[in-house]
Amino acid sequence: MTYEELIVKKGGVTPQIIPSAKDTALVLIDMQNLATAENIVREAVAVGIDEEEARQLCQTYHKMERAATEKAAKLLAVCREKGIRPIHVKIQSYAGDASDTGGLHKRLNFQCPPTSWEAKWIPEVAPKEGEVVLVKTCSGAVVGTPIERVLLGMDIKKCYCVGFYTDQCVETTVRDLADCGFECELVLDATATETEKRYNNTIENICNVYCASGYTDEIIEKLKSL
């Protein structure tokens, strides 16, 4: 047995959640233009980096981001069909001039006025009329939005979590939801971040401790029985 195996065994393993339409939600985190490879290219060009070079450098993340979006869209469609509520969370200021942007996001230049390109949803996972949309000006959805009250009001106890970036807003949200008492499952192929190393580090940090983990297709198989 390795030390890493000892740590997992000592801490126990968080089981995959058993979903029901009544008490389960799908939380989609920052699935907006801000988190796309295209935005990284735009920011690189703005500081003087050659556009073609930036696109070449972003190829790996572009593939990861698109693959995660496709999986999230597939899961979203099944959740809608089965009556599992989607909760859409995005980074966006309330003021049109982004003056209310939180301090951390200002330092990171994450300033997304309501009408900005960065604040627009990725089309495949955009909310439908009547679905819950929450706006935050910080990393975590629990600190930045009333998501806890929304989930409690809907009698939600379990959350599937997808979106961007795995090691930032997704990780923060999952940790906080777990601390609030919700069962969470991170959908491993429906989330991505800017490098594979950062993705892998996050998975090691939070899965089987703060959340369970699973893949889109296996979760969909469970949902078919609802």
C-alpha positions in Angstrom: 0.0 0.0 0.0 1.3 3.5 -0.9 0.9 6.5 1.4 -1.6 8.0 -1.1 -3.7 4.8 -0.8 -3.5 5.0 2.9 -4.8 8.5 3.0 -7.8 7.5 0.8 -8.6 4.5 2.9 -8.2 6.4 6.1 -10.6 9.1 5.0 -13.1 6.8 3.4 -14.6 7.3 0.0 -17.5 9.6 -0.8 -20.1 7.4 -2.6 -21.7 8.6 -5.9 -24.9 10.3 -5.1 -28.2 8.5 -5.7 -30.2 11.1 -7.7 -33.9 11.8 -7.6 -35.9 14.4 -9.5 -37.2 15.8 -6.3 -34.0 16.5 -4.4 -31.2 16.8 -7.0 -30.0 19.8 -9.0 -27.4 20.3 -11.8 -25.2 23.3 -10.9 -23.5 24.8 -14.0 -20.7 27.1 -13.1 -19.4 29.9 -15.3 -20.3 28.3 -18.6 -19.8 31.6 -20.4 -17.5 33.2 -22.9 -15.2 34.3 -20.1 -14.0 30.8 -19.5 -13.4 29.8 -23.2 -10.1 29.4 -25.0 -11.3 32.2 -27.3 -11.2 34.6 -24.4 -7.7 33.6 -23.5 -6.7 34.4 -27.1 -8.5 37.7 -27.0 -6.7 38.7 -23.7 -3.3 37.6 -25.2 -3.8 39.7 -28.3 -4.8 42.7 -26.1 -1.3 42.5 -24.4 0.6 42.2 -27.7 0.9 38.5 -28.2 0.6 37.3 -31.8 -2.9 35.9 -32.4 -1.8 32.8 -34.3 0.8 32.0 -31.6 -1.9 32.4 -28.9 -4.3 30.1 -30.7 -1.6 27.4 -31.1 -0.8 27.7 -27.4 -4.5 27.4 -26.5 -5.2 24.3 -28.6 -5.1 21.8 -25.7 -7.4 23.9 -23.5 -9.7 24.6 -26.4 -10.2 20.8 -26.9 -10.7 20.3 -23.1 -13.2 23.2 -22.9 -15.2 22.1 -25.9 -15.3 18.5 -24.7 -16.5 19.6 -21.3 -19.1 21.8 -22.8 -20.4 19.0 -25.0 -20.7 16.6 -22.0 -22.4 19.3 -19.8 -24.9 20.0 -22.6 -25.6 16.3 -22.9 -26.2 16.0 -19.1 -28.2 19.2 -19.1 -30.6 17.8 -21.7 -31.2 14.6 -19.7 -31.7 16.5 -16.4 -34.3 18.7 -18.1 -36.1 15.7 -19.4 -36.1 14.0 -16.0 -37.1 17.0 -14.0 -33.8 17.7 -12.3 -33.5 21.4 -11.9 -30.6 23.3 -13.6 -29.0 26.1 -11.6 -27.0 28.4 -13.8 -24.2 30.5 -12.2 -22.1 33.1 -13.9 -19.6 35.8 -13.3 -21.1 39.2 -14.1 -21.3 42.6 -12.5 -24.6 44.2 -11.7 -23.6 47.7 -12.7 -23.2 48.5 -16.3 -19.7 50.0 -15.8 -18.6 46.9 -13.7 -17.9 49.2 -10.7 -19.3 46.6 -8.4 -16.9 43.9 -9.5 -15.3 42.2 -6.5 -11.7 43.1 -5.5 -10.2 39.7 -6.5 -11.9 39.8 -9.9 -10.7 43.3 -10.5 -7.1 42.3 -9.8 -7.6 39.4 -12.2 -9.3 41.7 -14.8 -12.5 39.5 -14.6 -14.8 42.4 -15.3 -18.0 41.3 -17.0 -20.7 44.0 -17.4 -24.1 42.6 -18.2 -23.9 43.3 -21.9 -20.3 42.2 -22.4 -19.2 39.4 -24.7 -17.5 37.7 -21.7 -20.7 37.5 -19.8 -22.7 35.8 -22.5 -23.6 32.1 -22.0 -22.0 29.4 -24.1 -24.9 28.6 -26.4 -25.1 24.8 -25.9 -25.6 25.3 -22.1 -27.5 28.5 -22.0 -30.5 28.8 -19.6 -34.0 28.3 -20.8 -36.8 30.6 -19.6 -37.9 29.7 -16.1 -34.5 28.2 -15.0 -32.6 29.7 -12.1 -29.8 32.1 -13.0 -27.5 33.4 -10.3 -24.8 36.1 -10.8 -21.6 36.4 -8.7 -18.8 38.9 -8.6 -16.4 36.5 -6.7 -15.3 32.9 -7.2 -17.6 30.8 -5.2 -21.3 30.5 -5.8 -22.1 30.0 -2.1 -20.4 33.2 -1.0 -21.3 35.2 -4.1 -25.0 34.2 -4.6 -28.0 33.1 -2.6 -27.6 29.5 -4.0 -27.9 27.9 -0.6 -31.3 29.5 0.1 -32.4 28.7 -3.4 -31.4 25.0 -3.0 -33.0 24.8 0.4 -36.2 26.4 -0.9 -36.4 23.8 -3.6 -35.7 21.0 -1.0 -32.5 20.1 -2.9 -30.0 17.9 -1.1 -27.8 16.7 -3.9 -25.9 18.5 -6.6 -24.1 17.5 -9.8 -21.5 20.1 -10.5 -20.1 21.0 -14.0 -18.3 24.0 -15.5 -15.3 26.2 -15.4 -12.6 26.6 -14.1 -12.2 23.3 -12.3 -9.5 24.6 -9.9 -11.1 27.9 -9.3 -14.8 28.7 -9.2 -15.9 25.0 -9.5 -13.6 23.8 -6.7 -14.6 26.7 -4.4 -18.3 26.1 -5.0 -18.0 22.4 -4.4 -16.2 22.8 -1.2 -18.6 25.4 0.1 -21.7 23.4 -0.9 -20.2 20.4 0.9 -19.6 22.5 4.0 -23.3 23.6 3.8 -24.4 20.0 4.0 -25.2 19.2 0.3 -24.1 16.0 -1.3 -22.0 16.9 -4.4 -20.8 14.9 -7.4 -18.2 16.5 -9.7 -18.8 15.4 -13.3 -15.2 14.8 -14.3 -15.6 15.1 -18.1 -17.9 18.1 -17.9 -15.4 20.4 -16.3 -12.1 21.8 -17.4 -9.4 24.4 -16.5 -6.5 26.0 -18.2 -4.0 23.2 -17.8 -4.2 19.5 -17.3 -1.9 19.7 -14.3 -4.2 22.1 -12.5 -7.2 19.9 -13.4 -5.6 16.8 -12.0 -4.5 18.6 -8.8 -8.0 19.7 -8.1 -9.5 16.2 -8.7 -7.0 14.8 -6.2 -7.8 17.6 -3.7 -11.5 17.4 -3.6 -12.8 14.1 -4.9 -13.7 11.5 -2.4 -13.4 14.1 0.3 -15.7 17.1 -0.5 -17.5 15.4 -3.3 -18.0 12.2 -5.2 -17.0 12.0 -8.8 -18.4 10.4 -12.0 -18.5 10.6 -15.7 -21.4 12.0 -17.8 -22.4 8.7 -19.5 -22.5 6.7 -16.2 -24.6 9.5 -14.5 -27.0 9.5 -17.4 -27.4 5.8 -17.1 -28.5 6.3 -13.4 -30.9 9.1 -14.5 -32.6 6.9 -17.0 -34.3 5.0 -14.2 -36.0 8.1 -12.8 
